[in-house]
Amino acid sequence: MPGHSQGFCGRGRAELSEADVVAAIEERTAARAAKDFAAADAVRLRLAGRGVLLMDSGGGTAWRPGLQEPGPG
């Protein structure tokens, strides 16, 4: 499965490991296979809120660190 090849760290992401990201991507992949797009979108948004961007392609889902989105108010 495509992914990020470097260790995962950064501001706002210290408690989120690469294994956590991979597990979330697997959860999202299963939701998409079951056509539960609301659940798949929820995983994407949860990761985006923690500063992880997902990129889908024909070869699977890759990820990279991005800017952490601010939490609600």
Secondary structure, 3 states (H helix, E strand, C coil): CCCCCCCCCCCCCCCCCHHHHHHHHHHHHHHHHCCCHHHHHHHHHHHHHCCEEEEEECCEEEEEECCCCCCCC
